[in-house]
Amino acid sequence: MVHPLVVTALKTTTLLFGGLVTFFAFRAYRRTHARPLGLLALGFAIVTLGSLLAGVVDLVSAFDTQTALVVESALTATGFGVIAYSLYARD
């Protein structure tokens, strides 16, 4: 079994880096008003949120680890779908 502090440290690192990437993508969107950059920022925000929520569900809530995995996987798939779409979207 993995120690909860290891999970917390990794989820915190993911939140910090994911938040940073999201921030820079959103800042680029605000500067250029390019719709694909807005979608890129949204996609990274969803992926980052998925990791955060999975950590909360796993460590704090009454749900089991499998539920946390489903939450993270669903949001990660959705976020990467938005990111992929952003690469093909036009202004």
HTML snippet that shows the backbone in 3Dmol.js (N, CA, C, O; Angstrom):
<script src="https://3Dmol.org/build/3Dmol-min.js"></script>
<div id="view" style="width:600px;height:400px;position:relative"></div>
<script>
const pdb = `
ATOM      1  N   MET A   1       0.843  -1.185   0.000  1.00  0.00           N
ATOM      2  CA  MET A   1       0.000   0.000   0.000  1.00  0.00           C
ATOM      3  C   MET A   1       0.889   1.249   0.000  1.00  0.00           C
ATOM      4  O   MET A   1       1.897   1.314   0.703  1.00  0.00           O
ATOM      5  N   VAL A   2       0.496   2.212  -0.788  1.00  0.00           N
ATOM      6  CA  VAL A   2       1.250   3.458  -0.895  1.00  0.00           C
ATOM      7  C   VAL A   2       0.863   4.376   0.267  1.00  0.00           C
ATOM      8  O   VAL A   2      -0.314   4.512   0.600  1.00  0.00           O
ATOM      9  N   HIS A   3       1.849   4.988   0.863  1.00  0.00           N
ATOM     10  CA  HIS A   3       1.608   5.884   1.992  1.00  0.00           C
ATOM     11  C   HIS A   3       0.828   7.113   1.519  1.00  0.00           C
ATOM     12  O   HIS A   3       1.130   7.662   0.459  1.00  0.00           O
ATOM     13  N   PRO A   4      -0.179   7.556   2.301  1.00  0.00           N
ATOM     14  CA  PRO A   4      -0.979   8.724   1.902  1.00  0.00           C
ATOM     15  C   PRO A   4      -0.157   9.994   1.680  1.00  0.00           C
ATOM     16  O   PRO A   4      -0.548  10.838   0.873  1.00  0.00           O
ATOM     17  N   LEU A   5       0.967  10.150   2.373  1.00  0.00           N
ATOM     18  CA  LEU A   5       1.799  11.338   2.175  1.00  0.00           C
ATOM     19  C   LEU A   5       2.443  11.352   0.790  1.00  0.00           C
ATOM     20  O   LEU A   5       2.645  12.419   0.210  1.00  0.00           O
ATOM     21  N   VAL A   6       2.763  10.180   0.262  1.00  0.00           N
ATOM     22  CA  VAL A   6       3.328  10.095  -1.086  1.00  0.00           C
ATOM     23  C   VAL A   6       2.282  10.542  -2.099  1.00  0.00           C
ATOM     24  O   VAL A   6       2.579  11.321  -3.004  1.00  0.00           O
ATOM     25  N   VAL A   7       1.053  10.046  -1.942  1.00  0.00           N
ATOM     26  CA  VAL A   7      -0.044  10.436  -2.838  1.00  0.00           C
ATOM     27  C   VAL A   7      -0.285  11.939  -2.739  1.00  0.00           C
ATOM     28  O   VAL A   7      -0.442  12.611  -3.758  1.00  0.00           O
ATOM     29  N   THR A   8      -0.314  12.463  -1.530  1.00  0.00           N
ATOM     30  CA  THR A   8      -0.538  13.893  -1.318  1.00  0.00           C
ATOM     31  C   THR A   8       0.560  14.727  -1.969  1.00  0.00           C
ATOM     32  O   THR A   8       0.278  15.737  -2.614  1.00  0.00           O
ATOM     33  N   ALA A   9       1.801  14.309  -1.801  1.00  0.00           N
ATOM     34  CA  ALA A   9       2.928  15.047  -2.401  1.00  0.00           C
ATOM     35  C   ALA A   9       2.848  15.027  -3.926  1.00  0.00           C
ATOM     36  O   ALA A   9       3.073  16.050  -4.573  1.00  0.00           O
ATOM     37  N   LEU A  10       2.531  13.876  -4.497  1.00  0.00           N
ATOM     38  CA  LEU A  10       2.444  13.785  -5.956  1.00  0.00           C
ATOM     39  C   LEU A  10       1.249  14.562  -6.502  1.00  0.00           C
ATOM     40  O   LEU A  10       1.360  15.211  -7.542  1.00  0.00           O
ATOM     41  N   LYS A  11       0.124  14.504  -5.824  1.00  0.00           N
ATOM     42  CA  LYS A  11      -1.051  15.257  -6.272  1.00  0.00           C
ATOM     43  C   LYS A  11      -0.802  16.765  -6.148  1.00  0.00           C
ATOM     44  O   LYS A  11      -1.243  17.538  -6.999  1.00  0.00           O
ATOM     45  N   THR A  12      -0.105  17.178  -5.101  1.00  0.00           N
ATOM     46  CA  THR A  12       0.230  18.591  -4.926  1.00  0.00           C
ATOM     47  C   THR A  12       1.165  19.060  -6.038  1.00  0.00           C
ATOM     48  O   THR A  12       0.985  20.150  -6.581  1.00  0.00           O
ATOM     49  N   THR A  13       2.147  18.253  -6.373  1.00  0.00           N
ATOM     50  CA  THR A  13       3.061  18.588  -7.463  1.00  0.00           C
ATOM     51  C   THR A  13       2.305  18.695  -8.780  1.00  0.00           C
ATOM     52  O   THR A  13       2.534  19.620  -9.559  1.00  0.00           O
ATOM     53  N   THR A  14       1.402  17.746  -9.028  1.00  0.00           N
ATOM     54  CA  THR A  14       0.585  17.783 -10.238  1.00  0.00           C
ATOM     55  C   THR A  14      -0.276  19.036 -10.268  1.00  0.00           C
ATOM     56  O   THR A  14      -0.405  19.673 -11.313  1.00  0.00           O
ATOM     57  N   LEU A  15      -0.858  19.391  -9.149  1.00  0.00           N
ATOM     58  CA  LEU A  15      -1.683  20.594  -9.072  1.00  0.00           C
ATOM     59  C   LEU A  15      -0.861  21.850  -9.352  1.00  0.00           C
ATOM     60  O   LEU A  15      -1.319  22.738 -10.072  1.00  0.00           O
ATOM     61  N   LEU A  16       0.331  21.934  -8.800  1.00  0.00           N
ATOM     62  CA  LEU A  16       1.178  23.110  -9.010  1.00  0.00           C
ATOM     63  C   LEU A  16       1.610  23.243 -10.474  1.00  0.00           C
ATOM     64  O   LEU A  16       1.470  24.312 -11.069  1.00  0.00           O
ATOM     65  N   PHE A  17       2.130  22.165 -11.047  1.00  0.00           N
ATOM     66  CA  PHE A  17       2.576  22.233 -12.444  1.00  0.00           C
ATOM     67  C   PHE A  17       1.399  22.359 -13.402  1.00  0.00           C
ATOM     68  O   PHE A  17       1.464  23.121 -14.366  1.00  0.00           O
ATOM     69  N   GLY A  18       0.328  21.622 -13.149  1.00  0.00           N
ATOM     70  CA  GLY A  18      -0.861  21.740 -13.995  1.00  0.00           C
ATOM     71  C   GLY A  18      -1.463  23.130 -13.925  1.00  0.00           C
ATOM     72  O   GLY A  18      -1.902  23.680 -14.935  1.00  0.00           O
ATOM     73  N   GLY A  19      -1.481  23.690 -12.732  1.00  0.00           N
ATOM     74  CA  GLY A  19      -1.970  25.057 -12.570  1.00  0.00           C
ATOM     75  C   GLY A  19      -1.095  26.065 -13.294  1.00  0.00           C
ATOM     76  O   GLY A  19      -1.592  27.032 -13.870  1.00  0.00           O
ATOM     77  N   LEU A  20       0.202  25.833 -13.259  1.00  0.00           N
ATOM     78  CA  LEU A  20       1.140  26.733 -13.946  1.00  0.00           C
ATOM     79  C   LEU A  20       0.949  26.675 -15.468  1.00  0.00           C
ATOM     80  O   LEU A  20       0.907  27.712 -16.130  1.00  0.00           O
ATOM     81  N   VAL A  21       0.835  25.471 -16.011  1.00  0.00           N
ATOM     82  CA  VAL A  21       0.614  25.323 -17.451  1.00  0.00           C
ATOM     83  C   VAL A  21      -0.723  25.959 -17.845  1.00  0.00           C
ATOM     84  O   VAL A  21      -0.813  26.648 -18.861  1.00  0.00           O
ATOM     85  N   THR A  22      -1.757  25.722 -17.036  1.00  0.00           N
ATOM     86  CA  THR A  22      -3.073  26.308 -17.294  1.00  0.00           C
ATOM     87  C   THR A  22      -3.001  27.828 -17.262  1.00  0.00           C
ATOM     88  O   THR A  22      -3.571  28.501 -18.120  1.00  0.00           O
ATOM     89  N   PHE A  23      -2.301  28.363 -16.274  1.00  0.00           N
ATOM     90  CA  PHE A  23      -2.151  29.811 -16.148  1.00  0.00           C
ATOM     91  C   PHE A  23      -1.485  30.414 -17.384  1.00  0.00           C
ATOM     92  O   PHE A  23      -1.960  31.413 -17.925  1.00  0.00           O
ATOM     93  N   PHE A  24      -0.381  29.804 -17.829  1.00  0.00           N
ATOM     94  CA  PHE A  24       0.322  30.341 -18.994  1.00  0.00           C
ATOM     95  C   PHE A  24      -0.525  30.225 -20.265  1.00  0.00           C
ATOM     96  O   PHE A  24      -0.518  31.132 -21.098  1.00  0.00           O
ATOM     97  N   ALA A  25      -1.242  29.131 -20.416  1.00  0.00           N
ATOM     98  CA  ALA A  25      -2.108  28.978 -21.590  1.00  0.00           C
ATOM     99  C   ALA A  25      -3.238  30.005 -21.545  1.00  0.00           C
ATOM    100  O   ALA A  25      -3.581  30.592 -22.571  1.00  0.00           O
ATOM    101  N   PHE A  26      -3.816  30.225 -20.369  1.00  0.00           N
ATOM    102  CA  PHE A  26      -4.893  31.203 -20.246  1.00  0.00           C
ATOM    103  C   PHE A  26      -4.373  32.617 -20.483  1.00  0.00           C
ATOM    104  O   PHE A  26      -5.044  33.435 -21.111  1.00  0.00           O
ATOM    105  N   ARG A  27      -3.178  32.898 -19.979  1.00  0.00           N
ATOM    106  CA  ARG A  27      -2.572  34.208 -20.209  1.00  0.00           C
ATOM    107  C   ARG A  27      -2.326  34.457 -21.695  1.00  0.00           C
ATOM    108  O   ARG A  27      -2.547  35.561 -22.191  1.00  0.00           O
ATOM    109  N   ALA A  28      -1.873  33.432 -22.393  1.00  0.00           N
ATOM    110  CA  ALA A  28      -1.676  33.551 -23.842  1.00  0.00           C
ATOM    111  C   ALA A  28      -3.016  33.776 -24.538  1.00  0.00           C
ATOM    112  O   ALA A  28      -3.104  34.553 -25.489  1.00  0.00           O
ATOM    113  N   TYR A  29      -4.055  33.095 -24.063  1.00  0.00           N
ATOM    114  CA  TYR A  29      -5.387  33.299 -24.631  1.00  0.00           C
ATOM    115  C   TYR A  29      -5.857  34.743 -24.435  1.00  0.00           C
ATOM    116  O   TYR A  29      -6.371  35.365 -25.365  1.00  0.00           O
ATOM    117  N   ARG A  30      -5.680  35.268 -23.228  1.00  0.00           N
ATOM    118  CA  ARG A  30      -6.106  36.648 -22.958  1.00  0.00           C
ATOM    119  C   ARG A  30      -5.350  37.662 -23.800  1.00  0.00           C
ATOM    120  O   ARG A  30      -5.901  38.686 -24.205  1.00  0.00           O
ATOM    121  N   ARG A  31      -4.084  37.367 -24.058  1.00  0.00           N
ATOM    122  CA  ARG A  31      -3.268  38.285 -24.850  1.00  0.00           C
ATOM    123  C   ARG A  31      -3.663  38.243 -26.333  1.00  0.00           C
ATOM    124  O   ARG A  31      -3.675  39.277 -27.001  1.00  0.00           O
ATOM    125  N   THR A  32      -3.984  37.050 -26.845  1.00  0.00           N
ATOM    126  CA  THR A  32      -4.235  36.899 -28.279  1.00  0.00           C
ATOM    127  C   THR A  32      -5.718  36.759 -28.636  1.00  0.00           C
ATOM    128  O   THR A  32      -6.114  36.998 -29.777  1.00  0.00           O
ATOM    129  N   HIS A  33      -6.525  36.373 -27.662  1.00  0.00           N
ATOM    130  CA  HIS A  33      -7.946  36.066 -27.886  1.00  0.00           C
ATOM    131  C   HIS A  33      -8.135  34.955 -28.911  1.00  0.00           C
ATOM    132  O   HIS A  33      -9.171  34.891 -29.574  1.00  0.00           O
ATOM    133  N   ALA A  34      -7.153  34.088 -29.043  1.00  0.00           N
ATOM    134  CA  ALA A  34      -7.234  32.953 -29.957  1.00  0.00           C
ATOM    135  C   ALA A  34      -8.018  31.828 -29.278  1.00  0.00           C
ATOM    136  O   ALA A  34      -7.605  31.314 -28.239  1.00  0.00           O
ATOM    137  N   ARG A  35      -9.134  31.458 -29.866  1.00  0.00           N
ATOM    138  CA  ARG A  35     -10.002  30.429 -29.291  1.00  0.00           C
ATOM    139  C   ARG A  35      -9.265  29.112 -28.995  1.00  0.00           C
ATOM    140  O   ARG A  35      -9.500  28.518 -27.943  1.00  0.00           O
ATOM    141  N   PRO A  36      -8.385  28.637 -29.883  1.00  0.00           N
ATOM    142  CA  PRO A  36      -7.662  27.403 -29.566  1.00  0.00           C
ATOM    143  C   PRO A  36      -6.835  27.483 -28.280  1.00  0.00           C
ATOM    144  O   PRO A  36      -6.714  26.492 -27.559  1.00  0.00           O
ATOM    145  N   LEU A  37      -6.271  28.643 -27.995  1.00  0.00           N
ATOM    146  CA  LEU A  37      -5.517  28.784 -26.740  1.00  0.00           C
ATOM    147  C   LEU A  37      -6.442  28.743 -25.532  1.00  0.00           C
ATOM    148  O   LEU A  37      -6.071  28.222 -24.481  1.00  0.00           O
ATOM    149  N   GLY A  38      -7.642  29.289 -25.678  1.00  0.00           N
ATOM    150  CA  GLY A  38      -8.626  29.187 -24.599  1.00  0.00           C
ATOM    151  C   GLY A  38      -9.030  27.747 -24.353  1.00  0.00           C
ATOM    152  O   GLY A  38      -9.167  27.316 -23.208  1.00  0.00           O
ATOM    153  N   LEU A  39      -9.219  27.005 -25.436  1.00  0.00           N
ATOM    154  CA  LEU A  39      -9.553  25.585 -25.299  1.00  0.00           C
ATOM    155  C   LEU A  39      -8.399  24.797 -24.695  1.00  0.00           C
ATOM    156  O   LEU A  39      -8.616  23.885 -23.898  1.00  0.00           O
ATOM    157  N   LEU A  40      -7.177  25.146 -25.070  1.00  0.00           N
ATOM    158  CA  LEU A  40      -6.005  24.493 -24.502  1.00  0.00           C
ATOM    159  C   LEU A  40      -5.956  24.715 -22.992  1.00  0.00           C
ATOM    160  O   LEU A  40      -5.719  23.779 -22.228  1.00  0.00           O
ATOM    161  N   ALA A  41      -6.179  25.946 -22.570  1.00  0.00           N
ATOM    162  CA  ALA A  41      -6.192  26.256 -21.138  1.00  0.00           C
ATOM    163  C   ALA A  41      -7.293  25.468 -20.431  1.00  0.00           C
ATOM    164  O   ALA A  41      -7.072  24.924 -19.349  1.00  0.00           O
ATOM    165  N   LEU A  42      -8.467  25.405 -21.036  1.00  0.00           N
ATOM    166  CA  LEU A  42      -9.577  24.646 -20.453  1.00  0.00           C
ATOM    167  C   LEU A  42      -9.229  23.170 -20.326  1.00  0.00           C
ATOM    168  O   LEU A  42      -9.510  22.552 -19.299  1.00  0.00           O
ATOM    169  N   GLY A  43      -8.621  22.605 -21.356  1.00  0.00           N
ATOM    170  CA  GLY A  43      -8.239  21.190 -21.310  1.00  0.00           C
ATOM    171  C   GLY A  43      -7.261  20.895 -20.191  1.00  0.00           C
ATOM    172  O   GLY A  43      -7.425  19.919 -19.459  1.00  0.00           O
ATOM    173  N   PHE A  44      -6.247  21.730 -20.056  1.00  0.00           N
ATOM    174  CA  PHE A  44      -5.280  21.524 -18.971  1.00  0.00           C
ATOM    175  C   PHE A  44      -5.930  21.734 -17.603  1.00  0.00           C
ATOM    176  O   PHE A  44      -5.580  21.054 -16.638  1.00  0.00           O
ATOM    177  N   ALA A  45      -6.865  22.661 -17.519  1.00  0.00           N
ATOM    178  CA  ALA A  45      -7.569  22.872 -16.251  1.00  0.00           C
ATOM    179  C   ALA A  45      -8.381  21.636 -15.874  1.00  0.00           C
ATOM    180  O   ALA A  45      -8.417  21.255 -14.704  1.00  0.00           O
ATOM    181  N   ILE A  46      -9.028  21.012 -16.843  1.00  0.00           N
ATOM    182  CA  ILE A  46      -9.826  19.810 -16.568  1.00  0.00           C
ATOM    183  C   ILE A  46      -8.933  18.661 -16.122  1.00  0.00           C
ATOM    184  O   ILE A  46      -9.266  17.957 -15.168  1.00  0.00           O
ATOM    185  N   VAL A  47      -7.804  18.460 -16.795  1.00  0.00           N
ATOM    186  CA  VAL A  47      -6.875  17.397 -16.408  1.00  0.00           C
ATOM    187  C   VAL A  47      -6.364  17.639 -14.987  1.00  0.00           C
ATOM    188  O   VAL A  47      -6.312  16.716 -14.175  1.00  0.00           O
ATOM    189  N   THR A  48      -5.991  18.871 -14.695  1.00  0.00           N
ATOM    190  CA  THR A  48      -5.490  19.216 -13.369  1.00  0.00           C
ATOM    191  C   THR A  48      -6.570  19.030 -12.315  1.00  0.00           C
ATOM    192  O   THR A  48      -6.304  18.493 -11.239  1.00  0.00           O
ATOM    193  N   LEU A  49      -7.777  19.467 -12.613  1.00  0.00           N
ATOM    194  CA  LEU A  49      -8.896  19.297 -11.686  1.00  0.00           C
ATOM    195  C   LEU A  49      -9.159  17.815 -11.425  1.00  0.00           C
ATOM    196  O   LEU A  49      -9.465  17.426 -10.298  1.00  0.00           O
ATOM    197  N   GLY A  50      -9.040  16.992 -12.461  1.00  0.00           N
ATOM    198  CA  GLY A  50      -9.240  15.551 -12.293  1.00  0.00           C
ATOM    199  C   GLY A  50      -8.267  14.948 -11.307  1.00  0.00           C
ATOM    200  O   GLY A  50      -8.639  14.119 -10.476  1.00  0.00           O
ATOM    201  N   SER A  51      -7.033  15.361 -11.401  1.00  0.00           N
ATOM    202  CA  SER A  51      -6.028  14.857 -10.469  1.00  0.00           C
ATOM    203  C   SER A  51      -6.321  15.311  -9.043  1.00  0.00           C
ATOM    204  O   SER A  51      -6.212  14.533  -8.094  1.00  0.00           O
ATOM    205  N   LEU A  52      -6.693  16.576  -8.908  1.00  0.00           N
ATOM    206  CA  LEU A  52      -7.014  17.103  -7.587  1.00  0.00           C
ATOM    207  C   LEU A  52      -8.212  16.386  -6.981  1.00  0.00           C
ATOM    208  O   LEU A  52      -8.164  15.957  -5.828  1.00  0.00           O
ATOM    209  N   LEU A  53      -9.287  16.254  -7.755  1.00  0.00           N
ATOM    210  CA  LEU A  53     -10.493  15.607  -7.235  1.00  0.00           C
ATOM    211  C   LEU A  53     -10.254  14.140  -6.890  1.00  0.00           C
ATOM    212  O   LEU A  53     -10.781  13.638  -5.897  1.00  0.00           O
ATOM    213  N   ALA A  54      -9.461  13.457  -7.707  1.00  0.00           N
ATOM    214  CA  ALA A  54      -9.156  12.061  -7.411  1.00  0.00           C
ATOM    215  C   ALA A  54      -8.409  11.943  -6.088  1.00  0.00           C
ATOM    216  O   ALA A  54      -8.680  11.039  -5.297  1.00  0.00           O
ATOM    217  N   GLY A  55      -7.475  12.847  -5.848  1.00  0.00           N
ATOM    218  CA  GLY A  55      -6.756  12.827  -4.576  1.00  0.00           C
ATOM    219  C   GLY A  55      -7.670  13.082  -3.398  1.00  0.00           C
ATOM    220  O   GLY A  55      -7.555  12.428  -2.362  1.00  0.00           O
ATOM    221  N   VAL A  56      -8.576  14.029  -3.552  1.00  0.00           N
ATOM    222  CA  VAL A  56      -9.533  14.329  -2.474  1.00  0.00           C
ATOM    223  C   VAL A  56     -10.458  13.148  -2.243  1.00  0.00           C
ATOM    224  O   VAL A  56     -10.692  12.753  -1.101  1.00  0.00           O
ATOM    225  N   VAL A  57     -10.984  12.582  -3.321  1.00  0.00           N
ATOM    226  CA  VAL A  57     -11.889  11.431  -3.194  1.00  0.00           C
ATOM    227  C   VAL A  57     -11.171  10.265  -2.532  1.00  0.00           C
ATOM    228  O   VAL A  57     -11.743   9.581  -1.683  1.00  0.00           O
ATOM    229  N   ASP A  58      -9.928  10.038  -2.917  1.00  0.00           N
ATOM    230  CA  ASP A  58      -9.176   8.909  -2.379  1.00  0.00           C
ATOM    231  C   ASP A  58      -8.799   9.084  -0.914  1.00  0.00           C
ATOM    232  O   ASP A  58      -8.879   8.134  -0.136  1.00  0.00           O
ATOM    233  N   LEU A  59      -8.388  10.295  -0.532  1.00  0.00           N
ATOM    234  CA  LEU A  59      -7.861  10.487   0.820  1.00  0.00           C
ATOM    235  C   LEU A  59      -8.885  10.960   1.845  1.00  0.00           C
ATOM    236  O   LEU A  59      -8.749  10.659   3.031  1.00  0.00           O
ATOM    237  N   VAL A  60      -9.895  11.688   1.414  1.00  0.00           N
ATOM    238  CA  VAL A  60     -10.773  12.345   2.380  1.00  0.00           C
ATOM    239  C   VAL A  60     -12.176  11.750   2.425  1.00  0.00           C
ATOM    240  O   VAL A  60     -12.778  11.664   3.495  1.00  0.00           O
ATOM    241  N   SER A  61     -12.692  11.345   1.291  1.00  0.00           N
ATOM    242  CA  SER A  61     -14.095  10.939   1.247  1.00  0.00           C
ATOM    243  C   SER A  61     -14.275   9.475   1.628  1.00  0.00           C
ATOM    244  O   SER A  61     -13.312   8.741   1.851  1.00  0.00           O
ATOM    245  N   ALA A  62     -15.529   9.083   1.694  1.00  0.00           N
ATOM    246  CA  ALA A  62     -15.881   7.715   2.052  1.00  0.00           C
ATOM    247  C   ALA A  62     -15.824   6.775   0.853  1.00  0.00           C
ATOM    248  O   ALA A  62     -16.053   5.575   1.000  1.00  0.00           O
ATOM    249  N   PHE A  63     -15.520   7.308  -0.335  1.00  0.00           N
ATOM    250  CA  PHE A  63     -15.454   6.466  -1.529  1.00  0.00           C
ATOM    251  C   PHE A  63     -14.169   5.653  -1.541  1.00  0.00           C
ATOM    252  O   PHE A  63     -13.189   6.006  -0.884  1.00  0.00           O
ATOM    253  N   ASP A  64     -14.186   4.569  -2.288  1.00  0.00           N
ATOM    254  CA  ASP A  64     -13.010   3.710  -2.356  1.00  0.00           C
ATOM    255  C   ASP A  64     -12.032   4.186  -3.436  1.00  0.00           C
ATOM    256  O   ASP A  64     -12.319   5.126  -4.178  1.00  0.00           O
ATOM    257  N   THR A  65     -10.888   3.529  -3.511  1.00  0.00           N
ATOM    258  CA  THR A  65      -9.838   3.896  -4.454  1.00  0.00           C
ATOM    259  C   THR A  65     -10.299   3.749  -5.900  1.00  0.00           C
ATOM    260  O   THR A  65      -9.902   4.533  -6.763  1.00  0.00           O
ATOM    261  N   GLN A  66     -11.131   2.754  -6.165  1.00  0.00           N
ATOM    262  CA  GLN A  66     -11.626   2.545  -7.523  1.00  0.00           C
ATOM    263  C   GLN A  66     -12.446   3.742  -7.998  1.00  0.00           C
ATOM    264  O   GLN A  66     -12.351   4.137  -9.160  1.00  0.00           O
ATOM    265  N   THR A  67     -13.243   4.315  -7.111  1.00  0.00           N
ATOM    266  CA  THR A  67     -14.035   5.494  -7.461  1.00  0.00           C
ATOM    267  C   THR A  67     -13.122   6.671  -7.787  1.00  0.00           C
ATOM    268  O   THR A  67     -13.364   7.404  -8.745  1.00  0.00           O
ATOM    269  N   ALA A  68     -12.078   6.846  -6.991  1.00  0.00           N
ATOM    270  CA  ALA A  68     -11.107   7.918  -7.255  1.00  0.00           C
ATOM    271  C   ALA A  68     -10.456   7.719  -8.613  1.00  0.00           C
ATOM    272  O   ALA A  68     -10.238   8.688  -9.341  1.00  0.00           O
ATOM    273  N   LEU A  69     -10.141   6.479  -8.963  1.00  0.00           N
ATOM    274  CA  LEU A  69      -9.524   6.181 -10.250  1.00  0.00           C
ATOM    275  C   LEU A  69     -10.474   6.495 -11.404  1.00  0.00           C
ATOM    276  O   LEU A  69     -10.048   7.015 -12.435  1.00  0.00           O
ATOM    277  N   VAL A  70     -11.753   6.183 -11.235  1.00  0.00           N
ATOM    278  CA  VAL A  70     -12.745   6.475 -12.270  1.00  0.00           C
ATOM    279  C   VAL A  70     -12.901   7.986 -12.449  1.00  0.00           C
ATOM    280  O   VAL A  70     -12.968   8.475 -13.577  1.00  0.00           O
ATOM    281  N   VAL A  71     -12.959   8.724 -11.341  1.00  0.00           N
ATOM    282  CA  VAL A  71     -13.077  10.186 -11.405  1.00  0.00           C
ATOM    283  C   VAL A  71     -11.883  10.775 -12.156  1.00  0.00           C
ATOM    284  O   VAL A  71     -12.051  11.590 -13.063  1.00  0.00           O
ATOM    285  N   GLU A  72     -10.689  10.359 -11.774  1.00  0.00           N
ATOM    286  CA  GLU A  72      -9.485  10.891 -12.414  1.00  0.00           C
ATOM    287  C   GLU A  72      -9.429  10.511 -13.893  1.00  0.00           C
ATOM    288  O   GLU A  72      -9.102  11.343 -14.738  1.00  0.00           O
ATOM    289  N   SER A  73      -9.744   9.267 -14.200  1.00  0.00           N
ATOM    290  CA  SER A  73      -9.685   8.812 -15.594  1.00  0.00           C
ATOM    291  C   SER A  73     -10.697   9.541 -16.464  1.00  0.00           C
ATOM    292  O   SER A  73     -10.384   9.917 -17.594  1.00  0.00           O
ATOM    293  N   ALA A  74     -11.903   9.744 -15.953  1.00  0.00           N
ATOM    294  CA  ALA A  74     -12.940  10.433 -16.730  1.00  0.00           C
ATOM    295  C   ALA A  74     -12.541  11.880 -17.017  1.00  0.00           C
ATOM    296  O   ALA A  74     -12.678  12.353 -18.145  1.00  0.00           O
ATOM    297  N   LEU A  75     -12.053  12.575 -16.005  1.00  0.00           N
ATOM    298  CA  LEU A  75     -11.662  13.968 -16.206  1.00  0.00           C
ATOM    299  C   LEU A  75     -10.390  14.086 -17.045  1.00  0.00           C
ATOM    300  O   LEU A  75     -10.246  15.030 -17.822  1.00  0.00           O
ATOM    301  N   THR A  76      -9.480  13.149 -16.896  1.00  0.00           N
ATOM    302  CA  THR A  76      -8.274  13.165 -17.717  1.00  0.00           C
ATOM    303  C   THR A  76      -8.636  12.932 -19.189  1.00  0.00           C
ATOM    304  O   THR A  76      -8.135  13.630 -20.071  1.00  0.00           O
ATOM    305  N   ALA A  77      -9.497  11.959 -19.451  1.00  0.00           N
ATOM    306  CA  ALA A  77      -9.916  11.696 -20.834  1.00  0.00           C
ATOM    307  C   ALA A  77     -10.638  12.901 -21.424  1.00  0.00           C
ATOM    308  O   ALA A  77     -10.403  13.267 -22.575  1.00  0.00           O
ATOM    309  N   THR A  78     -11.513  13.516 -20.637  1.00  0.00           N
ATOM    310  CA  THR A  78     -12.227  14.706 -21.103  1.00  0.00           C
ATOM    311  C   THR A  78     -11.258  15.852 -21.383  1.00  0.00           C
ATOM    312  O   THR A  78     -11.347  16.508 -22.420  1.00  0.00           O
ATOM    313  N   GLY A  79     -10.340  16.087 -20.460  1.00  0.00           N
ATOM    314  CA  GLY A  79      -9.362  17.163 -20.624  1.00  0.00           C
ATOM    315  C   GLY A  79      -8.489  16.962 -21.846  1.00  0.00           C
ATOM    316  O   GLY A  79      -8.251  17.906 -22.599  1.00  0.00           O
ATOM    317  N   PHE A  80      -8.008  15.743 -22.055  1.00  0.00           N
ATOM    318  CA  PHE A  80      -7.181  15.491 -23.231  1.00  0.00           C
ATOM    319  C   PHE A  80      -8.002  15.568 -24.513  1.00  0.00           C
ATOM    320  O   PHE A  80      -7.473  15.931 -25.564  1.00  0.00           O
ATOM    321  N   GLY A  81      -9.278  15.234 -24.440  1.00  0.00           N
ATOM    322  CA  GLY A  81     -10.148  15.427 -25.599  1.00  0.00           C
ATOM    323  C   GLY A  81     -10.256  16.896 -25.972  1.00  0.00           C
ATOM    324  O   GLY A  81     -10.206  17.245 -27.152  1.00  0.00           O
ATOM    325  N   VAL A  82     -10.404  17.757 -24.971  1.00  0.00           N
ATOM    326  CA  VAL A  82     -10.468  19.199 -25.219  1.00  0.00           C
ATOM    327  C   VAL A  82      -9.129  19.702 -25.754  1.00  0.00           C
ATOM    328  O   VAL A  82      -9.101  20.534 -26.661  1.00  0.00           O
ATOM    329  N   ILE A  83      -8.024  19.208 -25.205  1.00  0.00           N
ATOM    330  CA  ILE A  83      -6.700  19.604 -25.688  1.00  0.00           C
ATOM    331  C   ILE A  83      -6.521  19.177 -27.142  1.00  0.00           C
ATOM    332  O   ILE A  83      -6.048  19.961 -27.965  1.00  0.00           O
ATOM    333  N   ALA A  84      -6.891  17.955 -27.460  1.00  0.00           N
ATOM    334  CA  ALA A  84      -6.777  17.486 -28.843  1.00  0.00           C
ATOM    335  C   ALA A  84      -7.632  18.341 -29.778  1.00  0.00           C
ATOM    336  O   ALA A  84      -7.193  18.699 -30.872  1.00  0.00           O
ATOM    337  N   TYR A  85      -8.845  18.665 -29.349  1.00  0.00           N
ATOM    338  CA  TYR A  85      -9.699  19.504 -30.167  1.00  0.00           C
ATOM    339  C   TYR A  85      -9.086  20.894 -30.359  1.00  0.00           C
ATOM    340  O   TYR A  85      -9.198  21.485 -31.432  1.00  0.00           O
ATOM    341  N   SER A  86      -8.438  21.407 -29.313  1.00  0.00           N
ATOM    342  CA  SER A  86      -7.834  22.740 -29.405  1.00  0.00           C
ATOM    343  C   SER A  86      -6.736  22.796 -30.470  1.00  0.00           C
ATOM    344  O   SER A  86      -6.475  23.852 -31.046  1.00  0.00           O
ATOM    345  N   LEU A  87      -6.108  21.671 -30.720  1.00  0.00           N
ATOM    346  CA  LEU A  87      -5.041  21.624 -31.718  1.00  0.00           C
ATOM    347  C   LEU A  87      -5.587  21.704 -33.149  1.00  0.00           C
ATOM    348  O   LEU A  87      -4.846  22.023 -34.079  1.00  0.00           O
ATOM    349  N   TYR A  88      -6.883  21.416 -33.323  1.00  0.00           N
ATOM    350  CA  TYR A  88      -7.498  21.463 -34.633  1.00  0.00           C
ATOM    351  C   TYR A  88      -8.480  22.614 -34.803  1.00  0.00           C
ATOM    352  O   TYR A  88      -8.930  22.898 -35.913  1.00  0.00           O
ATOM    353  N   ALA A  89      -8.805  23.267 -33.707  1.00  0.00           N
ATOM    354  CA  ALA A  89      -9.792  24.348 -33.755  1.00  0.00           C
ATOM    355  C   ALA A  89      -9.224  25.560 -34.493  1.00  0.00           C
ATOM    356  O   ALA A  89      -8.017  25.798 -34.518  1.00  0.00           O
ATOM    357  N   ARG A  90     -10.127  26.298 -35.078  1.00  0.00           N
ATOM    358  CA  ARG A  90      -9.744  27.522 -35.772  1.00  0.00           C
ATOM    359  C   ARG A  90     -10.335  28.707 -35.011  1.00  0.00           C
ATOM    360  O   ARG A  90     -11.317  28.572 -34.281  1.00  0.00           O
ATOM    361  N   ASP A  91      -9.718  29.858 -35.200  1.00  0.00           N
ATOM    362  CA  ASP A  91     -10.222  31.083 -34.535  1.00  0.00           C
ATOM    363  C   ASP A  91     -11.584  31.452 -35.022  1.00  0.00           C
ATOM    364  O   ASP A  91     -12.153  32.447 -34.572  1.00  0.00           O
TER     365      ASP A  91
END
`;
const viewer = $3Dmol.createViewer("view");
viewer.addModel(pdb, "pdb");
viewer.setStyle({}, {cartoon: {color: "spectrum"}});
viewer.zoomTo();
viewer.render();
</script>
